[in-house]
Amino acid sequence: MRGLLARAVDDYWTHGCVTHAAALAFYALFVLVPIPVFVVSGVAALVGGDLARFEVVEVLSALTGEQMAETMSLALENASQLTTWHGARL
């Protein structure tokens, strides 16, 4: 068992898995963060912006924890104050 663990750790470092893991985490962050913004935009068109933001933040809080939900709430609040996005009206 000890030899298997030592080989796994050695192969992990040899094949550069640390770099791959960091790259996956980086891309996941930038892929997953915009999704709630799009969800809120779609739901806001149906039920209103404040209620949509509240509901999405509640779901995020349950899934990711309070700190991530607060961060996303702030990002959604800032995004809701934008009037244009690259020349297009929001």
N, CA, C and O atoms as a GROMACS GRO file, in nm:
protein
  360
    1MET      N    1   0.082  -0.120   0.000
    1MET     CA    2   0.000   0.000   0.000
    1MET      C    3   0.086   0.126   0.000
    1MET      O    4   0.057   0.223  -0.070
    2ARG      N    5   0.191   0.123   0.079
    2ARG     CA    6   0.279   0.240   0.088
    2ARG      C    7   0.347   0.267  -0.046
    2ARG      O    8   0.364   0.382  -0.086
    3GLY      N    9   0.386   0.160  -0.115
    3GLY     CA   10   0.450   0.175  -0.245
    3GLY      C   11   0.356   0.232  -0.348
    3GLY      O   12   0.396   0.312  -0.433
    4LEU      N   13   0.229   0.192  -0.342
    4LEU     CA   14   0.129   0.244  -0.435
    4LEU      C   15   0.108   0.393  -0.414
    4LEU      O   16   0.100   0.469  -0.510
    5LEU      N   17   0.099   0.435  -0.288
    5LEU     CA   18   0.082   0.576  -0.257
    5LEU      C   19   0.204   0.657  -0.302
    5LEU      O   20   0.190   0.766  -0.358
    6ALA      N   21   0.324   0.604  -0.278
    6ALA     CA   22   0.446   0.674  -0.319
    6ALA      C   23   0.451   0.686  -0.471
    6ALA      O   24   0.491   0.791  -0.523
    7ARG      N   25   0.412   0.581  -0.542
    7ARG     CA   26   0.412   0.587  -0.689
    7ARG      C   27   0.308   0.686  -0.740
    7ARG      O   28   0.334   0.759  -0.836
    8ALA      N   29   0.192   0.690  -0.676
    8ALA     CA   30   0.088   0.784  -0.718
    8ALA      C   31   0.134   0.928  -0.700
    8ALA      O   32   0.113   1.010  -0.789
    9VAL      N   33   0.195   0.958  -0.587
    9VAL     CA   34   0.245   1.093  -0.562
    9VAL      C   35   0.356   1.127  -0.659
    9VAL      O   36   0.361   1.239  -0.712
   10ASP      N   37   0.446   1.032  -0.684
   10ASP     CA   38   0.556   1.056  -0.777
   10ASP      C   39   0.502   1.082  -0.919
   10ASP      O   40   0.547   1.174  -0.986
   11ASP      N   41   0.407   1.001  -0.963
   11ASP     CA   42   0.348   1.020  -1.096
   11ASP      C   43   0.271   1.153  -1.104
   11ASP      O   44   0.269   1.219  -1.208
   12TYR      N   45   0.207   1.190  -0.994
   12TYR     CA   46   0.133   1.317  -0.989
   12TYR      C   47   0.227   1.433  -1.019
   12TYR      O   48   0.193   1.521  -1.098
   13TRP      N   49   0.344   1.433  -0.958
   13TRP     CA   50   0.440   1.541  -0.979
   13TRP      C   51   0.509   1.529  -1.114
   13TRP      O   52   0.533   1.629  -1.181
   14THR      N   53   0.542   1.407  -1.154
   14THR     CA   54   0.614   1.384  -1.280
   14THR      C   55   0.533   1.430  -1.401
   14THR      O   56   0.588   1.490  -1.494
   15HIS      N   57   0.404   1.404  -1.399
   15HIS     CA   58   0.319   1.436  -1.514
   15HIS      C   59   0.260   1.577  -1.509
   15HIS      O   60   0.179   1.614  -1.594
   16GLY      N   61   0.300   1.655  -1.411
   16GLY     CA   62   0.256   1.795  -1.404
   16GLY      C   63   0.110   1.812  -1.369
   16GLY      O   64   0.044   1.905  -1.417
   17CYS      N   65   0.059   1.723  -1.287
   17CYS     CA   66  -0.084   1.729  -1.253
   17CYS      C   67  -0.119   1.853  -1.171
   17CYS      O   68  -0.234   1.896  -1.171
   18VAL      N   69  -0.022   1.909  -1.102
   18VAL     CA   70  -0.049   2.031  -1.025
   18VAL      C   71  -0.089   2.144  -1.120
   18VAL      O   72  -0.183   2.218  -1.094
   19THR      N   73  -0.017   2.156  -1.229
   19THR     CA   74  -0.049   2.259  -1.328
   19THR      C   75  -0.185   2.235  -1.391
   19THR      O   76  -0.263   2.328  -1.411
   20HIS      N   77  -0.214   2.110  -1.422
   20HIS     CA   78  -0.344   2.076  -1.481
   20HIS      C   79  -0.458   2.103  -1.383
   20HIS      O   80  -0.564   2.153  -1.422
   21ALA      N   81  -0.437   2.070  -1.258
   21ALA     CA   82  -0.541   2.094  -1.157
   21ALA      C   83  -0.566   2.244  -1.140
   21ALA      O   84  -0.680   2.287  -1.127
   22ALA      N   85  -0.459   2.323  -1.140
   22ALA     CA   86  -0.474   2.469  -1.128
   22ALA      C   87  -0.546   2.525  -1.250
   22ALA      O   88  -0.629   2.614  -1.237
   23ALA      N   89  -0.514   2.474  -1.368
   23ALA     CA   90  -0.580   2.521  -1.490
   23ALA      C   91  -0.729   2.487  -1.488
   23ALA      O   92  -0.812   2.570  -1.525
   24LEU      N   93  -0.763   2.367  -1.444
   24LEU     CA   94  -0.904   2.329  -1.435
   24LEU      C   95  -0.979   2.417  -1.335
   24LEU      O   96  -1.092   2.458  -1.362
   25ALA      N   97  -0.917   2.445  -1.222
   25ALA     CA   98  -0.982   2.531  -1.123
   25ALA      C   99  -1.002   2.672  -1.178
   25ALA      O  100  -1.108   2.732  -1.157
   26PHE      N  101  -0.903   2.724  -1.248
   26PHE     CA  102  -0.912   2.857  -1.307
   26PHE      C  103  -1.024   2.864  -1.410
   26PHE      O  104  -1.105   2.956  -1.406
   27TYR      N  105  -1.029   2.768  -1.501
   27TYR     CA  106  -1.133   2.768  -1.603
   27TYR      C  107  -1.271   2.745  -1.543
   27TYR      O  108  -1.368   2.805  -1.587
   28ALA      N  109  -1.280   2.659  -1.443
   28ALA     CA  110  -1.409   2.635  -1.378
   28ALA      C  111  -1.462   2.763  -1.315
   28ALA      O  112  -1.582   2.791  -1.321
   29LEU      N  113  -1.374   2.840  -1.254
   29LEU     CA  114  -1.415   2.966  -1.193
   29LEU      C  115  -1.474   3.060  -1.296
   29LEU      O  116  -1.579   3.120  -1.273
   30PHE      N  117  -1.408   3.073  -1.409
   30PHE     CA  118  -1.454   3.168  -1.510
   30PHE      C  119  -1.568   3.115  -1.596
   30PHE      O  120  -1.631   3.192  -1.669
   31VAL      N  121  -1.595   2.988  -1.590
   31VAL     CA  122  -1.709   2.932  -1.662
   31VAL      C  123  -1.832   2.933  -1.573
   31VAL      O  124  -1.942   2.963  -1.620
   32LEU      N  125  -1.816   2.901  -1.446
   32LEU     CA  126  -1.931   2.888  -1.356
   32LEU      C  127  -1.982   3.020  -1.301
   32LEU      O  128  -2.101   3.032  -1.272
   33VAL      N  129  -1.897   3.118  -1.286
   33VAL     CA  130  -1.941   3.245  -1.229
   33VAL      C  131  -2.043   3.318  -1.316
   33VAL      O  132  -2.139   3.371  -1.261
   34PRO      N  133  -2.030   3.323  -1.448
   34PRO     CA  134  -2.130   3.395  -1.529
   34PRO      C  135  -2.267   3.326  -1.534
   34PRO      O  136  -2.366   3.392  -1.566
   35ILE      N  137  -2.274   3.198  -1.506
   35ILE     CA  138  -2.402   3.127  -1.516
   35ILE      C  139  -2.510   3.191  -1.429
   35ILE      O  140  -2.621   3.213  -1.479
   36PRO      N  141  -2.484   3.222  -1.300
   36PRO     CA  142  -2.591   3.287  -1.222
   36PRO      C  143  -2.632   3.423  -1.278
   36PRO      O  144  -2.748   3.462  -1.264
   37VAL      N  145  -2.540   3.494  -1.341
   37VAL     CA  146  -2.575   3.623  -1.401
   37VAL      C  147  -2.677   3.602  -1.512
   37VAL      O  148  -2.775   3.676  -1.521
   38PHE      N  149  -2.656   3.501  -1.596
   38PHE     CA  150  -2.751   3.472  -1.703
   38PHE      C  151  -2.883   3.421  -1.648
   38PHE      O  152  -2.990   3.455  -1.700
   39VAL      N  153  -2.877   3.340  -1.544
   39VAL     CA  154  -3.000   3.289  -1.483
   39VAL      C  155  -3.081   3.403  -1.424
   39VAL      O  156  -3.203   3.410  -1.444
   40VAL      N  157  -3.015   3.493  -1.353
   40VAL     CA  158  -3.085   3.606  -1.293
   40VAL      C  159  -3.145   3.694  -1.402
   40VAL      O  160  -3.257   3.742  -1.388
   41SER      N  161  -3.072   3.715  -1.510
   41SER     CA  162  -3.125   3.797  -1.619
   41SER      C  163  -3.251   3.736  -1.677
   41SER      O  164  -3.348   3.807  -1.703
   42GLY      N  165  -3.250   3.606  -1.697
   42GLY     CA  166  -3.368   3.539  -1.751
   42GLY      C  167  -3.485   3.539  -1.656
   42GLY      O  168  -3.598   3.567  -1.696
   43VAL      N  169  -3.460   3.509  -1.531
   43VAL     CA  170  -3.566   3.506  -1.430
   43VAL      C  171  -3.617   3.647  -1.402
   43VAL      O  172  -3.736   3.666  -1.378
   44ALA      N  173  -3.528   3.744  -1.404
   44ALA     CA  174  -3.567   3.883  -1.378
   44ALA      C  175  -3.668   3.932  -1.480
   44ALA      O  176  -3.756   4.012  -1.448
   45ALA      N  177  -3.656   3.885  -1.602
   45ALA     CA  178  -3.752   3.924  -1.705
   45ALA      C  179  -3.892   3.872  -1.672
   45ALA      O  180  -3.992   3.930  -1.715
   46LEU      N  181  -3.898   3.762  -1.598
   46LEU     CA  182  -4.027   3.702  -1.565
   46LEU      C  183  -4.085   3.752  -1.433
   46LEU      O  184  -4.205   3.782  -1.425
   47VAL      N  185  -4.002   3.762  -1.329
   47VAL     CA  186  -4.055   3.792  -1.195
   47VAL      C  187  -4.003   3.921  -1.134
   47VAL      O  188  -4.052   3.963  -1.029
   48GLY      N  189  -3.905   3.985  -1.195
   48GLY     CA  190  -3.848   4.107  -1.137
   48GLY      C  191  -3.707   4.082  -1.088
   48GLY      O  192  -3.675   3.974  -1.039
   49GLY      N  193  -3.623   4.184  -1.100
   49GLY     CA  194  -3.481   4.172  -1.071
   49GLY      C  195  -3.446   4.139  -0.928
   49GLY      O  196  -3.363   4.051  -0.904
   50ASP      N  197  -3.506   4.208  -0.831
   50ASP     CA  198  -3.469   4.188  -0.691
   50ASP      C  199  -3.506   4.048  -0.644
   50ASP      O  200  -3.427   3.983  -0.575
   51LEU      N  201  -3.624   4.002  -0.679
   51LEU     CA  202  -3.667   3.869  -0.638
   51LEU      C  203  -3.579   3.762  -0.703
   51LEU      O  204  -3.543   3.664  -0.639
   52ALA      N  205  -3.545   3.781  -0.829
   52ALA     CA  206  -3.460   3.685  -0.899
   52ALA      C  207  -3.322   3.677  -0.833
   52ALA      O  208  -3.271   3.568  -0.809
   53ARG      N  209  -3.263   3.792  -0.804
   53ARG     CA  210  -3.132   3.793  -0.738
   53ARG      C  211  -3.139   3.724  -0.602
   53ARG      O  212  -3.050   3.647  -0.567
   54PHE      N  213  -3.243   3.752  -0.526
   54PHE     CA  214  -3.258   3.691  -0.394
   54PHE      C  215  -3.266   3.539  -0.405
   54PHE      O  216  -3.201   3.468  -0.328
   55GLU      N  217  -3.345   3.490  -0.497
   55GLU     CA  218  -3.361   3.345  -0.512
   55GLU      C  219  -3.232   3.277  -0.556
   55GLU      O  220  -3.196   3.172  -0.503
   56VAL      N  221  -3.162   3.337  -0.650
   56VAL     CA  222  -3.036   3.278  -0.696
   56VAL      C  223  -2.933   3.278  -0.584
   56VAL      O  224  -2.859   3.181  -0.568
   57VAL      N  225  -2.925   3.385  -0.508
   57VAL     CA  226  -2.830   3.391  -0.397
   57VAL      C  227  -2.865   3.288  -0.290
   57VAL      O  228  -2.775   3.229  -0.231
   58GLU      N  229  -2.992   3.264  -0.265
   58GLU     CA  230  -3.033   3.162  -0.168
   58GLU      C  231  -2.989   3.023  -0.213
   58GLU      O  232  -2.940   2.944  -0.133
   59VAL      N  233  -3.007   2.994  -0.341
   59VAL     CA  234  -2.966   2.863  -0.394
   59VAL      C  235  -2.814   2.850  -0.386
   59VAL      O  236  -2.763   2.745  -0.346
   60LEU      N  237  -2.741   2.955  -0.425
   60LEU     CA  238  -2.596   2.951  -0.417
   60LEU      C  239  -2.547   2.933  -0.274
   60LEU      O  240  -2.448   2.863  -0.250
   61SER      N  241  -2.614   2.996  -0.181
   61SER     CA  242  -2.577   2.983  -0.041
   61SER      C  243  -2.588   2.838   0.005
   61SER      O  244  -2.502   2.788   0.078
   62ALA      N  245  -2.695   2.771  -0.038
   62ALA     CA  246  -2.713   2.631   0.000
   62ALA      C  247  -2.610   2.542  -0.068
   62ALA      O  248  -2.566   2.443  -0.009
   63LEU      N  249  -2.571   2.575  -0.191
   63LEU     CA  250  -2.479   2.489  -0.266
   63LEU      C  251  -2.332   2.516  -0.235
   63LEU      O  252  -2.253   2.422  -0.226
   64THR      N  253  -2.294   2.642  -0.218
   64THR     CA  254  -2.153   2.675  -0.210
   64THR      C  255  -2.109   2.735  -0.076
   64THR      O  256  -1.989   2.745  -0.049
   65GLY      N  257  -2.202   2.773   0.006
   65GLY     CA  258  -2.166   2.834   0.133
   65GLY      C  259  -2.196   2.983   0.135
   65GLY      O  260  -2.216   3.045   0.030
   66GLU      N  261  -2.198   3.037   0.251
   66GLU     CA  262  -2.240   3.176   0.271
   66GLU      C  263  -2.144   3.276   0.206
   66GLU      O  264  -2.188   3.374   0.146
   67GLN      N  265  -2.014   3.253   0.218
   67GLN     CA  266  -1.916   3.349   0.166
   67GLN      C  267  -1.925   3.360   0.013
   67GLN      O  268  -1.922   3.471  -0.041
   68MET      N  269  -1.936   3.247  -0.056
   68MET     CA  270  -1.948   3.251  -0.201
   68MET      C  271  -2.079   3.317  -0.243
   68MET      O  272  -2.083   3.391  -0.341
   69ALA      N  273  -2.186   3.290  -0.169
   69ALA     CA  274  -2.315   3.350  -0.200
   69ALA      C  275  -2.310   3.502  -0.183
   69ALA      O  276  -2.367   3.575  -0.263
   70GLU      N  277  -2.242   3.549  -0.079
   70GLU     CA  278  -2.230   3.694  -0.058
   70GLU      C  279  -2.148   3.758  -0.171
   70GLU      O  280  -2.182   3.867  -0.219
   71THR      N  281  -2.042   3.690  -0.213
   71THR     CA  282  -1.960   3.741  -0.323
   71THR      C  283  -2.042   3.749  -0.451
   71THR      O  284  -2.036   3.849  -0.523
   72MET      N  285  -2.120   3.644  -0.480
   72MET     CA  286  -2.202   3.644  -0.600
   72MET      C  287  -2.313   3.748  -0.590
   72MET      O  288  -2.349   3.809  -0.691
   73SER      N  289  -2.367   3.769  -0.472
   73SER     CA  290  -2.470   3.870  -0.453
   73SER      C  291  -2.415   4.008  -0.488
   73SER      O  292  -2.483   4.088  -0.553
   74LEU      N  293  -2.294   4.036  -0.444
   74LEU     CA  294  -2.231   4.164  -0.474
   74LEU      C  295  -2.206   4.177  -0.625
   74LEU      O  296  -2.229   4.283  -0.683
   75ALA      N  297  -2.159   4.069  -0.688
   75ALA     CA  298  -2.135   4.072  -0.832
   75ALA      C  299  -2.265   4.093  -0.909
   75ALA      O  300  -2.267   4.167  -1.007
   76LEU      N  301  -2.372   4.028  -0.866
   76LEU     CA  302  -2.501   4.044  -0.933
   76LEU      C  303  -2.556   4.185  -0.913
   76LEU      O  304  -2.616   4.242  -1.004
   77GLU      N  305  -2.536   4.240  -0.794
   77GLU     CA  306  -2.582   4.377  -0.767
   77GLU      C  307  -2.508   4.476  -0.856
   77GLU      O  308  -2.569   4.567  -0.913
   78ASN      N  309  -2.376   4.458  -0.868
   78ASN     CA  310  -2.298   4.547  -0.955
   78ASN      C  311  -2.338   4.530  -1.101
   78ASN      O  312  -2.347   4.629  -1.174
   79ALA      N  313  -2.363   4.407  -1.144
   79ALA     CA  314  -2.404   4.382  -1.282
   79ALA      C  315  -2.540   4.443  -1.311
   79ALA      O  316  -2.566   4.488  -1.422
   80SER      N  317  -2.627   4.445  -1.211
   80SER     CA  318  -2.761   4.501  -1.234
   80SER      C  319  -2.758   4.652  -1.249
   80SER      O  320  -2.852   4.711  -1.301
   81GLN      N  321  -2.651   4.715  -1.205
   81GLN     CA  322  -2.640   4.860  -1.217
   81GLN      C  323  -2.581   4.903  -1.351
   81GLN      O  324  -2.581   5.022  -1.383
   82LEU      N  325  -2.532   4.808  -1.429
   82LEU     CA  326  -2.480   4.840  -1.562
   82LEU      C  327  -2.596   4.874  -1.655
   82LEU      O  328  -2.701   4.811  -1.649
   83THR      N  329  -2.576   4.970  -1.739
   83THR     CA  330  -2.679   5.002  -1.838
   83THR      C  331  -2.640   4.957  -1.977
   83THR      O  332  -2.725   4.936  -2.062
   84THR      N  333  -2.508   4.943  -2.000
   84THR     CA  334  -2.464   4.893  -2.129
   84THR      C  335  -2.358   4.789  -2.111
   84THR      O  336  -2.288   4.785  -2.009
   85TRP      N  337  -2.345   4.704  -2.210
   85TRP     CA  338  -2.242   4.602  -2.211
   85TRP      C  339  -2.185   4.598  -2.351
   85TRP      O  340  -2.246   4.540  -2.441
   86HIS      N  341  -2.072   4.657  -2.371
   86HIS     CA  342  -2.008   4.665  -2.503
   86HIS      C  343  -2.102   4.725  -2.605
   86HIS      O  344  -2.112   4.676  -2.718
   87GLY      N  345  -2.171   4.831  -2.568
   87GLY     CA  346  -2.256   4.900  -2.661
   87GLY      C  347  -2.398   4.849  -2.670
   87GLY      O  348  -2.482   4.914  -2.732
   88ALA      N  349  -2.428   4.736  -2.609
   88ALA     CA  350  -2.562   4.680  -2.614
   88ALA      C  351  -2.637   4.718  -2.487
   88ALA      O  352  -2.580   4.715  -2.378
   89ARG      N  353  -2.760   4.753  -2.500
   89ARG     CA  354  -2.840   4.789  -2.384
   89ARG      C  355  -2.883   4.664  -2.309
   89ARG      O  356  -2.931   4.568  -2.371
   90LEU      N  357  -2.866   4.663  -2.176
   90LEU     CA  358  -2.907   4.547  -2.096
   90LEU      C  359  -3.053   4.557  -2.058
   90LEU      O  360  -3.105   4.468  -1.990
   0.00000   0.00000   0.00000
